[in-house]
Amino acid sequence: MNPVTLRNIPPAVARGIRIRAQKKRISLNRAVLELLEEAVGTGSGSRRSMLHPDLDELFGVWSPAEAAAFQESLAAQRGIDPELWK
């Protein structure tokens, strides 16, 4: 597709794009593309493909590494002590 130039982006929108790019450690261009994909419901990052997209903004989303670390920290708590079940 041909390049697209956006003009007169409101300051609040530009600030939101910059913040998203910084948080996700991605380029401004990638942040804008992700936002557009979410808005039209396409791409692998589509919020429509997520199970509960309405809660993500409230609670956040863990990366696979963060989820694995959490599961590992719970492993000891999930063990069954046979002495307690006699």
N, C-alpha and C positions, 0 to 999 in steps of 0.2 A: 504494500500500500504506500501511497505517496505520503511524505511527511505532512503533519498537520501543525499549524501554528495557532496557539491560543492567545488571545489578547484580552486585556481588561479583566484578568482574573481578580476577583475580590480579595483584599488582603487576608481576610479570615480563611478563605479557601486555600490560598497560597501557604499560609502558616500551617494549616492542617496537613497539607501535602508534605511540607518540610518535616513536620513532626513525625508523620507516619514513616517517611523515608529514614529518618534518624533512628527511630525505635526499631525498625526492621533491618537496619543497616543495608539499605538498598538505595539505588540511584533515584533521583526525582522522576526520571522518565519511567522507571519500573513501578514506582509508587502510583503514578498517574495511570499507567496501563492496568495495574491491579484494581484500582478504583473503578475504571471504566468496565473491566471485565465483571466485577461484582455488580455494577449497576445494570448491566444488560444480561447477567446470569450466564456468562460463558466462562470458559477457562477452568483450569484445575483448582484455582483459588476461589471459585464461585461460592458465595455464602448460601446460595440456594441448594447446593449439594451437601451442605453440612446438616447434621442431625438436629441440632438446636441452635441456630444462628442467633436467636434472640437473646440467649443467655451469655454468649461469648463476650459481648461488650461489658457486661456486669462482672463477670468472673474471670475473664481472660482465658487464654488457651496455652497449654503446656507444649513445649517442643517434645519430640520423641525422647530425647536425652533426659529432659526434666521428668517426664512420666516414668521412665525406667529407673531413675534415681529414687523417685518416690516409692515405687513398687519394691525396690530393694530395701529401703528403710523400713518397710512394713513386714518384710519377710519374717523377722524374729518374732513379731507380735502374732503372726498367724500360726506359729507352731503350737502343737497341742502337747501339754505336759501330762503324760500318763498318770503321774502321781495324783494329780488333781481330779481325775476321773475314776477313782477306785470306789 
